[in-house]
Amino acid sequence: MKRRDFLKSAGYGTLGAGFIPRNLLWEGPVPKISITIDDMAYHANPLKTWAGMTDGLLNALKKHNLHAAIFVAGRNVDKPEGKQILRFWNDAGHIIANHTYSHRNFHAPEISVDAEMQDIIKGERIIQGYPNFTRLFRFPMLKEGDTVTKRDALRSFLKQRGYRIGHVTIDTSDWYIDQRFREKLARDHHADTTRHRDYYLEHILKCSKYYGDLSQEVTGRFIKHTLLIHHNLLNALFLDDVLTMYKRDGWGLVDARDAFEDPIFASAPQTIPAGESLIWALAKEAGKYDELLRYPSESAEYERKRMDELGL
């Protein structure tokens, strides 16, 4: 299938459970991918504690000799247990990065530039003492400003404080799949997890194929990608499966620190609203890929109908 034809027809969050179709695999050279994990949140579930979820994620990364970047929402770890969780990540060599303190949507009209600046500083105070603290910043929900004034003011502020934006290139809806997964388990603690795992793997692969192809369209080369996932039960259970899938299908795994050195991450798209996947934003800015894009780039609405149909 030609690249643009795939992009047009992808519907890339809609595959059902089952084995991954071979026509979604790469042909020829492949890009490299790193893991970035947002929020450090914990949602109660019958399978794993917060520490147990952390162990699942850390063990999967260690098995594949991979170091991630952890974007920390300060409010989630502003307690003794949270600080211990952060120490586990730091001591394992992973990047500790800023995701604000309060995890608010910067596009909301009630969130002023000054309020967002103060929230970034507050988040920084929570994590700056860890040796692997790195001045990378990621906007919550990838919302970087709904006006030129807000966008440019925050970019200037971050630069003054020595931050680079920790852009996402491959966006996913893992947060929504995880939400549905936990709701299922709340109704039935012994529910079979296999179908959710298979749906999730297909979702990850299809998102990766879509954004990977789009990045080639926009940049003309293979870049080092940053995959967005969350510190949640879904990934605590299945990150090893995700990484194994990438290896099996020919992707190269790279540390997040290495990935963020790719020149693509110096880009500053002039889109409004600003944000979403960096690849999405660059495609939007180019003005010739609109038929390949949707907004918001990842949302529950793209998964809800299919998951309902599959009983997930």
N, C-alpha and C positions, 0 to 999 in steps of 0.2 A: 504494500500500500504506500503510495506517495505521501510525503510528509504533510503537505497542505491538505490533502484529502483526509488523512487521519485527523488532523486538527479540526476540520469542519464537521466531521461525523462523530467526534469522540463521545460527547455526552458522558464525560469521563468520570462521573461519580455514580453510574447507574448499573454496573454489572452486578449480577446475582452471585450467590455462593456457588462454590465449585472450583474445579481446577482452572488455573490461569491459562487463557487461550494463548497459543503459541504466536498468533499474529500480532500480539502486543509486545513481543520481544524485539530488542534492538538488532539491526543488521549492520555489520561492519563495525567501525570504531565506536566506542561508547564514552559517555561522560563519566565523571567521578562524583561521588555523593558523600556528604557529611551529615551528621545528626545534630540537630538543635532541638532543645526541649524547653518548653515554656511553662511558666506559672509556679511550679513547685507546690501545687495545691493538693489537697487530699479530700476525696469524697468517700464517705462511709460505704462499705460494701462487705459482703459476707465472705470474701475470699482472702483479702490481704489487708494488713495494717499499713499505715503510712511507711513505717520502716520496712515492712515486707515488700511493698511496691518499689521502694528505693533499691532494695537488694536485687529484685528481679531486673530492674533496669541496669544497675551497675554490673551485675553478673553477665548480662547479655553483651554489654559493651566490652567487658574484659575478655570474654570468650573470643570476640572478633578483633581484639587488640586495637580498639578504637576509642578515641577521646572526643567527647561531645562538648557543646556549649550549652550551659544552663542559664536561661533568662529568668531571673527571680523576681516575682512580685512580692515585695517586701512584707506586705501584710500577712502573707501565707506562712512566713517563717519567723515572725516577730514574737517568738516564744521559745522556751528552752528546747523543746523537741525539734522545732524547726531549725534552730541553730545547730543541733546535732546532725540533722539530715544534711545540712549544708557542709558540715565538716566531712561527712562521708564522701560527698562529691568532690570537695576540694582535695582531700587526701588521696583520692583516686586519680588526680591529675586533670580533672575536667575544668573548663573555663567557667568562672562564675561571673555573670553579666547582669546588667540592669534592665528591669522590665517595669519600672516605676514602683511605687509603694502600693498604691490603691487599685491599680489595674482598671482604669476608667477609659471610656471611649473619648478620645480627643476630638472627635467630630461633634460631640454633643455640644449644643450652644452654651450650656451652663459651665463648661470647662474652659476657663480662660487660659491664655498663654502663661500668665504668671502662676496660676494654680498648677498647671502642668509642670512648669519649671521647678516649683517647690516640691512637687511629688517625686520628681526625678531625683532631686537632692536627698529627699527623705529615704527613698529606696537605696540610694548610694550609701548612706550611712549604715544601713543594715548589713551590707555585703563588702564594704571596702576593706575590712580587716582580714579577709581571707587571702592567703598568698596567691591564689589563682584568680583573684579579682582582675578583670580585664575591662577596659573602658569601651565596651560594646553596649549599645542600647537598642532595644527593640520596642516599638510602640505596641501597646496592648491592642489586640484585634487587628494589628497592622494598619491602624488608622493614623495617618501622619499629618492630618490637617485638612479641613474642608474649605479653607480659604487660603489665598496666597499669603496673606499676613500671618496666619497661624503657622502655615508650613515653613515659611522662611524664617520666622522668629525662632522656632524650635530648632531648626537646622543650625542657625547661627549660635544659639545657646549651647547646643551639644558640642559644636566645634570648639567653642571657647573653653569648655570643660574637658576637652581632650577626647571626646567620644567619637567613635565611628558608628554608623547605623548598622545593626546586625541584621541585614536584609534576609528575607526568605526568598528562595527561588522556586522551590516546590512546595506549594501550599496544599493542605489536606483538610478533610473534615473529620479527623480522628476524634475530636472533642465531641461531635454529635454521635458518632458510632459508639463511643465509650458511654455516653449518656444513655443511649438505648440499651446497651449491654448491661449496665448496672440496674436499669429499671427491670429488665428481664430477670436478673439474678435476685432482685428484691422480691419478685413474685414467686420465684422458684430457685432456691439455693442450690439445687442439684441440676439446674438446666445444662444441657449440652453446650459447651463453648465452641465446638468445632465449626459450626456454621458461621458464627460471628468472626472467628479467626479467618476463615476462607473469604468472607465478604471483605474483611479489612485488608487482607493481602491483595486482593484484586483491586480494591480502591487505591491503595498505595501505588501499585504498579501502573494503573491507568493514569493517575495524577502525574507520576514520574515520567511516563511516556509523553503525556501531553505537554508538560512544561519543558521537558527535554527537547522535544521537537520544536516548540515555540522559541526556545532559546537559540536554536540553530537558525531558525528563520530570521530572528532579530539581530544576532551577533555574527552569524556566519562561522561559528566555531563551537567546539565542545568546551563548556565551562565547568568549573567545580561548583557543584550545587550544594545548597543548604536545604535540607528537608525539615519542615516544621511538624513536630509532634508535641504531645503534652505529657506531663508527669501524671499519668493516669493508669487505671487498672488495665486497660486494653494493652498498653505498651509494656507494662510490667509483666504481663503474661506472654506477649507475642512479639516483642522487639527482636528476640533471637530469630524468630521465623522471618521477620522482615529483612534482617541483615543476611540471613541465609539465602533468601529469595534473590536479593540483589546480587550476591556473589554468583549464584547459580545462573543468573541471567546475564552475567558479563559486566555488571557495573563494578567500578573500582571504588572501594571504601577509603575515605581519607579523613584525617582528623579535622575537626572544625577550625582549629587555628590555621591549618594549612589552607582550607577552603576559603577563608575570609581574606587571604592574600591574593586571590584572583582579582585582576583589574576590574572585573565587572562590578565589584562591591564599592568602587569609588564613584559609581554613577549616582546622579541626583536628578531623577526624572522630574520634569516640570508639569506634572499632571495635577489636576484638581477635579475631584477630591484626591489627595495624595495618599499613597500607600498601596496595600495589597502586595502580592508577589512582586519582587523587583522585575521579573521577566514580564509579568502582566503590565506593569507600569511602563516599561520600555517599549512594549508593543503598542500600548495605548498612545504613548508620546509620538511614536513613529507615524501614526495616523493612517496606516494602510493595512491594519490587521483587525479592524473592528468586527468583521464577520466571524473571527475566531475567538472573540472574547465574550465573557459574561460578567455581570457585576451584581452583587459582590462576587469576587472570584471563587470563593468557597462559602457555602451556606447550607444550613439544614434543609432548605427547600429542595436541594439537588439530590438528597439521599432519602428523604422522608417517604416518598411514594413507593420507591423500590423496596425499601426495608419493610414497609407495611405489607406489600404484596408477598414478601418472602417470610413474613411472620417473625422478623428479627427485632 
